């Protein structure tokens, strides 16, 4: 069973050439897929199109077999799609607790909401100590942790992450990716992880997809991809 | 001294109305990043409905409730029918449309009801209580103070303590992130407009009985002063609207009492200029948030 199916998706801005062209992708239930590619390969645009933040020019997106085409971002989220966008996206004017509650609002009601927030603090202990701190006082690592916790609190079927490691210390990255891997194994969460940090992403992913100029140029098991220096050199720049 | 007490007390009552109207501007600013220049005209439409309902039923309270409902409905209708359809790349189209709306609404009211001032009777007496030989505050002023304070308290509670308030704040601060968390942002904008115009309608309903009477321009000066109040307090700050509203209310009252009524707008203007020179973001502007 596919959790997320991308079927010949084409996305572009204005009258320009498509940024994502005729792209098809399949995420089996419970898979962790690394989406790799250099700057400008179309990773962010793809993720934004999947959530409906950018309209697609053509093609379809299916979540658990149901077509999301034409649905607003809010409705796609309520069907079980979550995106942690690049740049952490913590609402800096709200406190940690308010950010978490905001993530839980549509999914949990009444006492279940408080339980979900408490469970998030257990999973991300450093957040519990900062629960009444305003978002703008958090460090980069804390913000990324909060953004991830806030996405997970809504118990999505498919989690999309856009460069969670950007600008973070290696230790913090390892910790975040560890939580991600554990959560995926424990809950069967399906993850699409867009990263420039190839080594880190492939260490937690089952499979890796390399994107170049908006098209898939490689789709292999993570271990095979990590061991292919020619491919790394050609598309990932090292 | 007797005079000072009276001027302070009435200043606070006027200031409460100013604060409420300024708060309504802050609410719509936070919800839609728009300064609604049509706020006074829309509020006055709601007052006409309150006036008509009171005249038909004989009940001030029915008119008050109807006026608030009309304000909320008008706010939602203007957002859904007009503001939402404008390009949002710059604030200019919204401002121009709001100014156009002022002309349409005020001319419409003048055509329908005539330009004359219709006296609006307050539900309580306007002659002040006298305590120890000192006139302090009229029962109506007390009613205005209590009502404005209660409504502002309720709004504060709504925004700070409820799920709807959390959604409204998040949608205002970070619309895209809010959508990614399942918040129906367009609905929040509509609710923001409805709350805002209802609050403005209440401020106008409270104000008109203390002025010459109801006419299409009855809230124009209120808007000008409340806009100054909102800017002095910081357009993003509800607490700023409250503090600046009470401060400007007292300032206007003292200037009117000790200097002259025509000096009052000058005093407000001087204060506004001083604040814009010294703290351009307003007295209660939050420190610029650290981003990313």
HADDOCK unambig.tbl for C-alpha pairs under 7 A between the chains (distance, minus, plus):
assign (segid A and resid 73 and name CA) (segid B and resid 179 and name CA) 6.15 0.50 0.50
assign (segid A and resid 73 and name CA) (segid B and resid 180 and name CA) 6.47 0.50 0.50
assign (segid A and resid 74 and name CA) (segid B and resid 179 and name CA) 5.17 0.50 0.50
assign (segid A and resid 74 and name CA) (segid B and resid 180 and name CA) 6.30 0.50 0.50
assign (segid A and resid 74 and name CA) (segid B and resid 182 and name CA) 4.39 0.50 0.50
assign (segid A and resid 74 and name CA) (segid B and resid 183 and name CA) 6.17 0.50 0.50
assign (segid A and resid 74 and name CA) (segid B and resid 184 and name CA) 6.07 0.50 0.50
assign (segid A and resid 75 and name CA) (segid B and resid 182 and name CA) 6.90 0.50 0.50
assign (segid A and resid 77 and name CA) (segid B and resid 180 and name CA) 6.37 0.50 0.50
assign (segid A and resid 77 and name CA) (segid B and resid 181 and name CA) 6.73 0.50 0.50
assign (segid A and resid 77 and name CA) (segid B and resid 182 and name CA) 5.51 0.50 0.50
assign (segid A and resid 78 and name CA) (segid B and resid 182 and name CA) 5.99 0.50 0.50
assign (segid A and resid 82 and name CA) (segid B and resid 180 and name CA) 6.85 0.50 0.50
assign (segid A and resid 83 and name CA) (segid B and resid 180 and name CA) 6.60 0.50 0.50
assign (segid A and resid 87 and name CA) (segid B and resid 292 and name CA) 6.46 0.50 0.50
assign (segid A and resid 89 and name CA) (segid B and resid 177 and name CA) 6.27 0.50 0.50
assign (segid A and resid 91 and name CA) (segid B and resid 174 and name CA) 6.28 0.50 0.50
assign (segid A and resid 102 and name CA) (segid B and resid 181 and name CA) 6.99 0.50 0.50
assign (segid A and resid 103 and name CA) (segid B and resid 181 and name CA) 5.34 0.50 0.50
assign (segid A and resid 106 and name CA) (segid B and resid 182 and name CA) 6.43 0.50 0.50
assign (segid A and resid 136 and name CA) (segid B and resid 289 and name CA) 5.91 0.50 0.50
assign (segid A and resid 136 and name CA) (segid B and resid 290 and name CA) 5.48 0.50 0.50
assign (segid A and resid 136 and name CA) (segid B and resid 291 and name CA) 6.78 0.50 0.50
assign (segid A and resid 140 and name CA) (segid B and resid 292 and name CA) 6.97 0.50 0.50
